Amino acid sequence: MNRKRPVNLDLTQFHFPLPAITSILHRVSGVILFVAIAFLLYGLDASLADEASFNALIETMDGFFVTLIVWGILAALLYHLVAGVKHLFMDAGIGETLEGGQKGAKIVIAVSVVLILIAGVWVW
């Protein structure tokens, strides 16, 4: 048995490449969207129940914290969309090399930041 094997891996000590970080963020944004769907469906149900619940929902949505949460959900949606399009290109054989993966990860980050900032301006 090899005695040089690590006993306990500390993931904070590793330096992940940019494509790995974008892949992890893609999965995290998917989990955020999965959780957010429950709240969005609750809001949809409240808005369709009656006029009083619709007005109460509108008042709740005017708060800064709720607006920040909505922007976070939009950010997760936009990042997940852009990273998903990158994966579709990779499924078509585009950007499968190491250089293509690096370039694709940079494009995903750049496009996502621009779209998230535009969504922030739109929400506020």
C-alpha positions in Angstrom: 0.0 0.0 0.0 1.3 3.4 -0.9 2.0 5.4 2.3 2.3 8.8 0.4 -1.4 8.9 -0.4 -3.2 11.9 1.2 -5.3 11.1 4.2 -7.7 14.0 4.2 -8.1 16.2 1.1 -8.7 19.9 1.8 -10.5 21.3 -1.2 -9.6 24.9 -0.2 -6.0 24.2 -0.9 -6.6 23.2 -4.5 -6.4 25.7 -7.4 -9.2 24.9 -9.8 -8.9 25.9 -13.4 -11.5 28.4 -14.8 -13.5 25.7 -16.7 -13.9 23.7 -13.5 -15.1 26.8 -11.6 -17.6 27.7 -14.3 -18.9 24.1 -14.3 -19.3 24.1 -10.5 -21.1 27.4 -10.7 -23.4 26.0 -13.4 -24.4 23.2 -11.0 -24.8 25.7 -8.1 -27.0 27.9 -10.2 -29.1 24.9 -11.1 -29.7 24.1 -7.4 -30.6 27.8 -6.7 -33.1 27.7 -9.5 -34.6 24.4 -8.2 -35.1 26.0 -4.8 -36.4 29.3 -6.2 -39.1 27.5 -8.2 -41.0 26.8 -5.0 -41.0 30.5 -4.0 -41.9 31.6 -7.5 -44.8 29.2 -7.7 -46.0 30.4 -4.3 -45.9 34.0 -5.6 -47.8 32.9 -8.7 -50.4 31.2 -6.6 -50.8 34.2 -4.4 -51.1 36.6 -7.4 -53.9 34.5 -8.9 -55.9 33.8 -5.7 -57.7 37.1 -5.4 -57.2 40.8 -5.6 -56.3 41.2 -1.9 -53.5 38.6 -2.1 -52.3 40.1 -5.3 -52.0 43.6 -3.7 -50.3 42.0 -0.6 -47.8 40.4 -3.0 -47.1 43.7 -4.8 -46.4 45.4 -1.4 -44.1 42.6 -0.5 -42.2 42.8 -3.8 -41.5 46.5 -3.2 -38.9 45.8 -0.4 -35.2 46.0 -1.0 -34.5 42.6 0.3 -37.1 40.9 -1.9 -35.8 42.9 -4.9 -32.3 41.6 -4.1 -33.6 38.0 -4.0 -35.3 38.4 -7.3 -32.1 39.8 -8.8 -30.2 36.8 -7.4 -32.7 34.4 -8.9 -32.4 36.2 -12.3 -28.6 36.1 -12.0 -28.7 32.3 -11.4 -31.1 31.9 -14.3 -29.0 34.0 -16.7 -25.7 32.3 -15.7 -27.3 28.8 -16.0 -28.6 29.7 -19.4 -25.3 31.0 -20.7 -23.4 28.0 -19.3 -26.0 25.7 -20.7 -25.5 27.2 -24.2 -21.8 26.6 -23.8 -22.5 23.0 -23.0 -24.7 22.7 -26.1 -21.8 24.0 -28.2 -19.5 21.5 -26.6 -22.0 18.7 -27.4 -21.7 19.8 -31.0 -17.9 19.5 -30.9 -17.1 23.1 -30.5 -14.7 24.1 -27.8 -13.7 20.6 -26.5 -10.0 21.3 -26.5 -8.1 22.7 -23.5 -7.8 26.1 -25.1 -11.4 26.0 -26.2 -12.5 25.2 -22.7 -10.5 28.1 -21.3 -11.9 30.5 -24.0 -15.5 29.2 -23.5 -15.2 29.7 -19.7 -14.0 33.3 -20.2 -16.9 33.9 -22.6 -19.4 32.5 -20.2 -18.2 34.7 -17.3 -18.1 37.8 -19.5 -21.5 37.3 -21.1 -23.1 36.4 -17.7 -21.7 39.5 -16.0 -23.1 41.7 -18.7 -26.5 40.1 -18.6 -26.6 40.1 -14.8 -25.8 43.8 -14.7 -28.5 44.5 -17.3 -30.9 42.5 -15.2 -30.0 44.5 -12.1 -30.7 47.7 -13.9 -34.0 46.3 -15.1 -35.0 45.1 -11.6 -34.1 48.4 -9.9 
